[in-house]
Amino acid sequence: MSNSTSYAERLGQIGLDIALYIDAMTFIFGIIGCIGNLLVFTGRRLRKSSATTYLLCTALSQLTTILVCIQLRVFYDRSGSNLQNRSAAFCKFRYYVAIALPALASNYMMLAAFDRYLSTSDNGRIRAWNQTKVVNRLAIGTLVITLLMAIHIPILFGIFRNVCQIQPESVYTYIYGGYLIIVVILTPHTLMFIFSVLTIFALRKSRRRVAPAIKDNRVSNRQRTLELKLIQIIVIQVFVSIVSSSLRFGSASYRAIVFVIIPPTADQKAAQAFAERVGGSLYFFNYATSFYTSMIISQFFRQTFYERIHFFYRRYIGQVLQRNSSH
């Protein structure tokens, strides 16, 4: 029994240490990367594409998640504070933002993949979904629906048996597990994958039109190139997101399904908790990789980023230096 306990304790401590290093990297490089994404996607050239709205929403959601959720994981979890198990308000807030904000980022990335699939369609009615009015409505609707769908978390989470959790042995335990696995993780990533694959097949089948519908049905080569480059960036980010979320999905599914059927031993609980803790950190680490992955793979992304940096330097820093030198 002591060997099993010591094994579980060692594995738990190793999981905490690994998660801390990953979360710290996510916090530092993720903030820089999200700001880089915001710089790129607010560029004048990219404003012409409907996918840019979803990519901007994704970057903002990821940055908010890092500033709120990752900061709590890095600083609060290592502080030794027991506030989460004493304050019902903090308990509800912690679990709500930990689920709702990442779900929002995933849903916006799913919409970006969906937008690229629409852009490759030969059907004008389908491409009409790329219009600015429709895109803005979908972006706002996704924000409202995602935040409302998670409202059950602060309602039903609380302090039970001196621990922040769902009421033990309640039906909501299974509902919450299904919501986390199906709605938050599985559905958006499955749709991302499907839309990305369909987009790739559509491009191979026909390259005649890869842009939103416009009045005269004529698309410039420059706009077509822009849309193709955005497809490349989005597809890459989608596959990185799917890989990063796989361990979290697998470990959460194992806990929600297998542990209900077969009572786990202490070692099995420790192994599952280790996988879920590290998987959760890798899931968030995806937010720190999108910018750097795009910089490495996409020449268009690099060029746009350098142009934006040059623009801000010339517009703000250069003017300040010029004023100081004149005085």
N, C-alpha and C positions, 0 to 999 in steps of 0.2 A: 504493500500500500504506500509506503514511504517513497519507494522508487518511482511509483506512478505519479505521486504528488510532486516529487522533485523534477521529474520529466516534464510535467505540465507547467510547473513554475518556470523552468529554464526555457521551454519553448515559448511561453508567454512573454518572457523578458526579451528573448531574441526578436520576437515579432514586434514588440514595442520599439526596440532599437532600430530595426530595419524600417519600420513605418516612420519613425522620427526623421531618419536621414532622407527618405524619399519625400516626405512632406516638406522638409526644409528646402530641398532642391526645387520642389514645386512652388513654394512660396516665393523664392528669390527669382528663379528663371521664369516662372509663370507670369509674374507681374510684368517683367521686362517684355516677355513674349506677347502678352495680351496688349500692352501699349504699342508694340510694334505692329501687331495686326490692325489695331485701330488706326494707326498712321497710314497703313497701306490701303485699307478699305474706305478711308475717307478721302482718298485721292480723286481728283477731278476725272481722270480717265475711267476709274472703276464705277463712278456714279451712274454711268449709262446702263449698267447691268442690273437686272432685278435681283440676282443672287447676292449682290453686295449688301442689301438690306438684311438678309438672313445672316450673312457672315458678320456684319456689325453687331447684330443682336447676340450672336453666339459669343463673340469676343467680349461683349459687355457682361453677359451672363457668366462666362468663365472667370473674368476678372472679379466680379462680385463674389463668386463662390470661393475664390482664392482668398480674398480679403476677409471674408466672414468665416467660412468653414475651415479652411486650411489654417488660418490664424488660430482658431480655437483648438484644432488638433495639435498644432506645434507648441503653443504656449500654455493653454489651459490644461491639456491632458498631462503635461509634464510638471505642472505646478504643485500637484498634490492636493489641490482644492477639491472639496466634496460638495460644492455648490449645486451641481447637477442632481445630486441625490437628496438635497435639502430644500431646494427652491422649485416648486412646481412650474412657475413661470419660465425659469431658465431651462428646465427640463423640456418643456413643450417647445420653446424657441429653438433649442439646440437640435432637436430631432426634426423639426419642421424645415429649417433652413438646410439641414444636411441632406434632405430628400428633395425638396422643392427646387432649390437653385441648380443642382446638377441635372435634374430632370428638364429644367428649362433650357439649359445649354444643349442637351441631347436633342430635344425637340426642334430647336432652331437649326441644328446641323442636319437633322432629318429633312426639314423644309428646304434647306439649301440643296441637298441631294435631289429632292423632289423637283425643285426648280430647274435643275440641270437636265433632268429627264424630260421635263416639259419643253425645254428649249431645243431638244433634238427631234421633237415631233414634226411630222409633215402636215399635221392637222392644225389649221389656223385657229379653230375654236379652243383646242387644247393649249396652244401657245398664248392665247389671250389671258390665261391665268398668270402670265408673267407681267401683266400690266401693273403700273405703279399703285393704282387704287386697290387692286386685289391683293398685292403683296403687302401693303401697309395694313390692310384689314386682317390678313392672316397672321401677321406679326403681332398685332395688338391682341387678336383673339387667342393666339397661343399663349401669350403672357397671362391673360386672365384665366383661361381654362386650366393651365398647368398649376397656377397658384391655388385655384379653387379646388382642384382635384386632390390636393394634399392637405386640405383643411381638416380632414378627419384626424390627422396626426396630433395637432395641439388639443383637439377635443378629447381624444381617448387615451393619450399618454398622460402619465402622472406618477406620483410617488407611491409605489406599492411595495410593502415590506422593506421600506427604507431604501429602495432602489428606483431610479428613473426607468420606467418600463410600462408595457401594456399590462393591464390587470391579468395576473396569471390564470391560466386555464380558461380564458374567455374565448368566445368565438372570433373576436376581432384579431386574435393572434394569427389565425389562419388567413383572415382577410388581408391583414397587413403584409404577411409574407407573400401572398399572391400579388398584391399591388406592387410591392417592391420588385419582385422578379419579373412579372409580366408587363406592367405598365411603365415602370421606371427604366428597366434595363433591357428586357427582351424586345418589346415592340418597337421602340425607336431605332435600336441598332439593327434589327431585322429589316425594317423599312429602309434604313440607310443603305444596307447591303443590296437589297432588291433594286432600289432606284439607281444605285451606282452601276450595278451589273447591266440593267436595262439601258442605261445611258451609253455604256461602252459598246453594247451590241448595236444600238441605234447608230452610233458613230461609224462603226465598221460597215454597217449596212448602207448608210447613205451619209455623205458629207455635204449634201446640197444646201442644207439650211441648218445653221446652229446659232439661232438668235431669236429674240422675241419678235412677235408680229409687229409690223409698222404699217403705216397707212398705204404706202405705195408698194409694199411687198418687195422692196429692194434693200439688200443688206450689203453694206460696205465690207470690203475685205478686212479693214481695221476692226470693225465691230465683230466680225466672225472670228478673228484671231483672239480678241479679248474673251469671247465666250468660251472658246476652246481652252484657253489658258485657265480660266476659272473652273472649268470642268476638271482639269488636271489637279488643281489645288484642292478642290472639294473632295474628289475621289480619294486622294492620298490621305486627307484628314479623316475621312470616313473609315478607311481601313485601319489606320492607327488607333482610332477610337474603339473599333470593334476588338482589336487585339488587346488593348489596355483594359477593357471591361470584362474580358473572358474569365479571369480568375475570380473576380468579384461575383460574377453571375454564377459560376460553377459552385463556389463555396456557399453562397446564399441559398442556392437551389438545394444543395446537399443537406444543409441544416433544416430547411423548411419541409423537405420531403422525406428524406431517409431517417432523420432523427425522430420524426413523428411515428414512423412505422417500427423502427428498431431503436430501442433505448441505447444511447451511446455510453461508452465507457469514459473514464476521466481522460485517458490518452486520446481518444477519438474527439472528444470535445476540445481538447487543447490543440490538436492538429487542425480541426475545422476553424477554430478561432484564429489560429495563426494564419491560415490561408485567407480568411475573410478580412483580417486586419491588413495584411500585405496587399491583398487584392483591392481593397478600398483605396489604399495609398496609390497603387498603380493606376487605378481608375481616374483619380484626380491628377496624377502625373501627366496624363494625356493633355491636360490644359497647358502644360509647360512645354509640350513638344511640337504643337501645331505650327507655331511661328518658325521654329528652327528647321523643322522638316521641310516646310515650304521654301525656306531660304536655300537649303541645300539642293533641292530637286528642281525648283522652278526658277529659271533665269528671268522670266517675266516678273515674278514676285520680288526677286533681288533688285532688279532694275527699278521697279516702282518704289521699293523701300528707300533705295539710295536717293531717288529723286525727291521723295518726301522729306528726308533728312536734310538734303541740300536746300529745299524750299524753306523749311523752318529755320535753318541756320541763317540763310540770307534775309529772311523776313523779320526775324526777331533778334537773334544773337548778333548778326552782322550790323544791324542798325544800332544796337547798344554800343558795340565796339567803336563804330564810326562816330557816335556822339561823344563818347569818352575821349577819343583821339582828337576831336575837333576842339574840345575844351582844354 
